[in-house]
Amino acid sequence: MTDNFDFIIVGSGAAGSTIAYRLSEISNLKVLVIEAGGTKIPEQVQIPYRWNELLLTDIDWAYMSEAQSGLDSRQIYSAAGKLIGGTSNIYHMIHTRGRAADYNNWAYNGCKGWSFKDVLPYFQKLENQEDDTNPTAGKGGPINVINAKDNGNPVSQTFIDACVELGYPHIEDFNASDFGVGWHHLDIKDGQRCGVRTAYLEPALSRPNVTLSANSLVTKLLLENNRCVGVEYQQDGVIKTARADREVILSAGAIQSPKLLMLSGIGNPEHLQQFDIPVVVDLPGVGENFHDHPLVIGPMGLMSQPGADPKENMTEVALFWGSEDGLPIPDLEICLVHRAPFGDSFFSNVIKRVQTNQPIASVEQLVDPRVILALPGLVRPLSRGWVRLANNDPTANPLINANYGQEKVDIDRIVTMVKMTREIYKTKAFAELGLIEVKPGSDYDSDDSLRDWIVNNIGSYYHFVGSCKMGVDNMAVVDPSLKVYGVEGLRVADGSVIPSIPSANPHTCIVMIGEKVADLIKQDLG
């Protein structure tokens, strides 16, 4: 039996939930949302500072990258949410839009309609910012935005004081200023996480024209005469089909969306032919341009006394800065986790845990309340990688390779950032907390030794983008209306369409993409 809908949305993450809500506003449209994960929400999801407890659980895809040639062949653990609401359930709730220059660059490179002037109304549409630190902030939108300062941790304030001591400017809102140190704005409402599941998906599901199919893995797009007419999916071991009278929208993320296109015969012919997949559309850019924000796990510092217990998201403050003078926007972001959520034993066992499915020690055993952790992240990486099929089994995870460190300058800039962090730790502000650096430590006192340490401690910010990029060049997968080239009735709307990653945590950007594409669809509907 095949069910018919007007629209089928594959994936209920940041973009998919947003699109479902906006399409459900048209009461005579029937919308199906298909989600690979389940509907049971762990209690840790709601409590902002417990995000660390969600990693490597049943709600985490827990991908492992291919061996990274730029990182001495290390594999990188890559988290992604696998339940209704997607990765919006495990992100740090940091509300950063990105810089105006990020979006203007998209427009300069062929993405007409995606300049900052064009996308600003959609940022405003999604936001309900409680304070007035950003004159362009939205009011009344589904995502509630608070200022971490209002309930901030004293150690976070020390980080700001330390940066100001070194001469970095203090700014009130990262969405109103580019360079400086300050408190994050957070997607929190009434003390709980306010991601797209609660803000968009659950309100959409309360309407009679939206249907959810959870625990459902889409295995193939149904294509007839170069038109996408529906999907095949697997639920509880049963193969089912659903047809879309108007469109199928892929919002499965930068790893699963290209996988599904390739399984359906849309991609690079040479790659598809390796797995005997008939080529329907020759699109060599599918799976290419995959990239991510790399971060370093540390430096770690040890205070003389335990810090105050966390109340918000533990990642309340940051410094956005440039690796050299004259940059138009920041390429570096140093976040502070005021209570390190994991110790070395966690990170050293990640690969074992993922590959052998063996349990790690409990979170309580890994936490020392005196330890703080910096997360220096490179927000304008030059390295680019790919997503490719491992085989033609639709239940198998694809191969992922962000090529961390492929471009030597990326590592050079991270060295600069770690040195900046060490200087912050040495300030009078942190001396009052008795802070000493415990990682990497005094043995790493030269750029060469520090570079070696960094190569062995780089991880992922879990900010995957780019693998179905928007544009007009030969490697573009979707046009500026996010329609897949060469196929009717099919769009991609998620982080995979981002041509180059913004200088910010990208969750808010991806919700904006959902808002904008929903508007584009409504315009097509007249």
GICOR-V720010 format. One record per residue. N is the residue number from 0. BURIAL is I if it has 9 or more other ideal C-beta (glycine too) atoms within 8 Angstrom, else O. Layout:
N;BURIAL
N;BURIAL
This chain:
0;O
1;O
2;O
3;O
4;I
5;I
6;I
7;I
8;I
9;I
10;I
11;I
12;I
13;I
14;I
15;I
16;I
17;I
18;I
19;I
20;I
21;I
22;I
23;I
24;O
25;I
26;O
27;O
28;I
29;I
30;I
31;I
32;I
33;I
34;I
35;I
36;I
37;I
38;O
39;O
40;I
41;O
42;O
43;I
44;I
45;O
46;I
47;I
48;I
49;I
50;I
51;I
52;O
53;I
54;I
55;I
56;O
57;O
58;I
59;I
60;I
61;I
62;I
63;I
64;I
65;O
66;O
67;I
68;O
69;I
70;I
71;O
72;O
73;I
74;I
75;I
76;I
77;I
78;I
79;I
80;I
81;I
82;I
83;I
84;I
85;I
86;I
87;I
88;I
89;I
90;I
91;O
92;I
93;I
94;I
95;I
96;I
97;I
98;I
99;O
100;I
101;I
102;I
103;I
104;I
105;I
106;I
107;O
108;I
109;I
110;I
111;O
112;O
113;I
114;I
115;I
116;O
117;I
118;I
119;I
120;O
121;I
122;I
123;I
124;I
125;I
126;I
127;I
128;I
129;O
130;O
131;O
132;I
133;I
134;O
135;O
136;I
137;I
138;O
139;O
140;I
141;O
142;I
143;I
144;I
145;I
146;I
147;I
148;O
149;O
150;O
151;I
152;I
153;O
154;I
155;I
156;I
157;I
158;I
159;I
160;I
161;I
162;I
163;I
164;I
165;I
166;O
167;I
168;O
169;I
170;I
171;O
172;I
173;I
174;I
175;I
176;I
177;O
178;I
179;I
180;I
181;I
182;I
183;I
184;I
185;I
186;I
187;I
188;I
189;O
190;O
191;I
192;I
193;I
194;I
195;I
196;I
197;I
198;I
199;I
200;I
201;O
202;I
203;I
204;I
205;O
206;I
207;O
208;I
209;I
210;O
211;I
212;I
213;I
214;I
215;I
216;I
217;I
218;I
219;I
220;I
221;I
222;I
223;O
224;O
225;O
226;I
227;I
228;I
229;I
230;I
231;I
232;I
233;I
234;I
235;O
236;O
237;O
238;O
239;I
240;I
241;I
242;I
243;I
244;O
245;O
246;I
247;I
248;I
249;I
250;I
251;I
252;I
253;I
254;I
255;I
256;I
257;I
258;I
259;I
260;I
261;I
262;I
263;I
264;I
265;I
266;I
267;I
268;O
269;O
270;I
271;I
272;I
273;O
274;I
275;O
276;I
277;O
278;I
279;I
280;I
281;O
282;I
283;I
284;I
285;I
286;I
287;I
288;I
289;I
290;I
291;I
292;I
293;I
294;I
295;I
296;I
297;I
298;I
299;I
300;I
301;I
302;I
303;O
304;O
305;O
306;I
307;O
308;O
309;I
310;O
311;I
312;I
313;I
314;I
315;I
316;I
317;I
318;I
319;I
320;I
321;I
322;I
323;O
324;O
325;O
326;I
327;O
328;I
329;I
330;I
331;I
332;I
333;I
334;I
335;I
336;I
337;I
338;I
339;I
340;I
341;I
342;I
343;O
344;I
345;I
346;I
347;O
348;I
349;I
350;I
351;O
352;I
353;I
354;O
355;O
356;O
357;O
358;O
359;I
360;O
361;O
362;I
363;O
364;O
365;I
366;I
367;O
368;O
369;I
370;I
371;I
372;I
373;I
374;I
375;I
376;I
377;I
378;I
379;I
380;I
381;O
382;I
383;I
384;I
385;I
386;I
387;I
388;I
389;O
390;O
391;O
392;O
393;I
394;O
395;O
396;O
397;I
398;I
399;I
400;I
401;I
402;I
403;I
404;I
405;I
406;I
407;O
408;O
409;I
410;I
411;I
412;I
413;I
414;I
415;I
416;I
417;I
418;I
419;I
420;I
421;I
422;I
423;I
424;I
425;O
426;I
427;O
428;I
429;I
430;I
431;O
432;I
433;O
434;I
435;O
436;I
437;O
438;O
439;I
440;O
441;O
442;O
443;I
444;O
445;O
446;O
447;O
448;I
449;I
450;I
451;I
452;I
453;I
454;I
455;I
456;I
457;I
458;I
459;I
460;I
461;I
462;I
463;I
464;I
465;I
466;I
467;I
468;I
469;I
470;I
471;O
472;O
473;O
474;I
475;I
476;I
477;I
478;I
479;I
480;I
481;I
482;I
483;I
484;I
485;O
486;I
487;O
488;I
489;I
490;I
491;I
492;I
493;I
494;I
495;I
496;I
497;I
498;I
499;I
500;I
501;I
502;I
503;I
504;I
505;I
506;I
507;I
508;I
509;I
510;I
511;I
512;I
513;I
514;I
515;I
516;I
517;I
518;I
519;I
520;I
521;I
522;O
523;O
524;O
525;O
